[in-house]
Amino acid sequence: MTPFHVVIPGDPRGKGSVRVGRGFAYKDAKTENYMATCILFARLAWRGRPAIAEPTSIQIVAVLRRPKSLIPKARARTPQPPAGEFYAPAKPDLDNCAKSILDSLVQAGVIVDDCRVVRLDVSKVYAAVGADPEVRVSVAPVGP
């Protein structure tokens, strides 16, 4: 199998916890909408192939929207942030981003179960100046 790549546009979102209120359990609506978007883009890119059941390696790069305070100034006298991508120590939490993407890949039929993932490389960066936020996902089988 050749490696599979998909780009999910929009702000990355971590998987929220199930909340309980008035005796009912419910999920966050924003998380549900984000996961539905992830599932849609993964299904479109996967094109109905059979789900991967072998050991798998997944790489996830969550590209966050760059805050205005981190856009380099033309004539600044102090050190400025780079114009390209750089690590983002900000919300959402990295592990929650990975959970939402892995669960979306399972629901989209790309992988049979996330227990098949034997290697996971996840990073979180700010977008380059002028670039849009997105999540880049690469899925590849792991040899014997």
C-alpha positions in Angstrom: 0.0 0.0 0.0 1.3 3.5 -0.8 1.2 6.2 1.8 -2.1 8.1 2.2 -2.2 11.9 2.6 -5.1 14.2 3.4 -5.2 17.9 4.3 -8.1 19.0 6.5 -8.7 22.8 6.2 -9.7 24.9 9.2 -8.6 25.5 12.7 -7.5 22.2 14.4 -9.7 21.2 17.3 -9.0 18.7 20.1 -11.5 16.1 21.0 -13.6 17.4 23.9 -14.8 15.3 26.8 -18.4 14.1 27.1 -20.3 16.4 29.4 -23.1 15.5 31.7 -25.9 17.9 32.5 -29.5 17.4 33.7 -29.0 13.6 33.7 -27.9 13.5 30.0 -24.5 13.0 28.4 -23.7 15.2 25.5 -20.8 16.1 23.3 -19.6 19.6 22.4 -21.2 20.8 19.2 -18.0 22.4 17.9 -16.1 19.2 18.3 -18.9 17.2 16.6 -18.8 19.6 13.6 -15.0 19.5 13.4 -14.9 15.7 13.4 -17.6 15.6 10.7 -15.4 17.8 8.6 -12.4 15.5 9.2 -14.4 12.4 8.4 -15.7 14.0 5.1 -12.2 15.0 3.9 -10.7 11.6 4.9 -13.5 9.7 3.0 -13.1 11.8 -0.1 -9.3 11.3 -0.1 -9.6 7.6 0.7 -12.0 6.9 -2.2 -13.7 3.8 -0.7 -10.7 1.5 -0.5 -10.8 -1.2 2.2 -9.7 0.0 5.6 -6.1 -0.6 6.7 -5.9 -3.6 9.1 -2.1 -3.9 9.3 0.3 -2.1 11.7 0.3 1.6 10.7 2.4 4.8 11.1 0.6 8.1 11.3 2.0 11.6 11.1 -0.2 14.6 12.1 0.8 18.2 11.7 -1.7 20.6 13.2 -1.2 24.1 11.7 -2.7 26.7 14.0 -3.8 30.2 12.9 -1.0 32.7 13.7 -2.0 35.3 16.2 -1.6 38.9 15.0 0.9 39.5 17.8 3.2 36.9 16.1 3.2 38.6 12.7 6.7 40.1 12.1 6.8 43.9 12.0 8.7 45.5 9.1 10.8 48.0 11.2 10.9 46.4 14.6 14.0 46.8 16.8 13.4 43.7 18.8 13.8 40.1 17.7 10.8 39.0 15.6 9.2 35.6 15.1 10.0 33.8 11.8 7.7 34.3 8.8 7.5 30.6 8.2 6.0 27.8 10.4 7.3 27.3 13.9 6.2 25.3 17.0 3.1 26.5 18.7 2.9 26.1 22.5 -0.8 27.0 22.6 -4.3 25.4 22.8 -5.6 23.0 21.7 -3.7 20.3 23.5 -1.7 18.1 21.2 -3.0 14.8 22.6 -6.6 15.9 22.1 -5.9 16.9 18.5 -4.5 13.4 17.8 -7.6 11.8 19.4 -10.0 13.7 17.1 -7.9 12.9 14.0 -7.5 9.2 14.9 -11.2 8.8 15.7 -12.1 10.5 12.4 -9.8 8.1 10.4 -11.6 5.1 12.0 -15.1 6.5 11.3 -14.1 7.4 7.8 -13.0 3.8 7.1 -9.3 4.6 6.6 -8.1 2.4 9.4 -9.9 -0.5 11.1 -9.1 0.6 14.6 -6.7 3.1 16.1 -5.1 0.2 18.1 -3.4 -0.7 14.7 -1.4 2.5 15.0 2.1 1.5 16.2 3.9 4.8 15.5 2.4 8.3 15.9 4.2 11.5 15.2 2.2 14.6 16.1 3.3 18.2 16.0 1.7 21.6 16.4 2.9 24.7 14.5 1.8 28.2 13.8 1.0 28.8 10.1 3.4 30.8 8.0 2.5 34.4 7.4 -0.5 34.5 5.0 -1.2 30.8 5.2 -4.4 29.3 6.4 -4.8 26.8 9.4 -5.1 23.1 8.5 -4.2 19.6 9.6 -1.9 17.5 7.5 -2.3 13.7 7.9 -0.1 11.0 6.5 -0.9 7.3 6.9 1.6 4.6 5.9 1.9 0.9 6.6 4.8 -0.3 8.8 6.8 -3.2 7.4 7.4 -6.4 9.2 
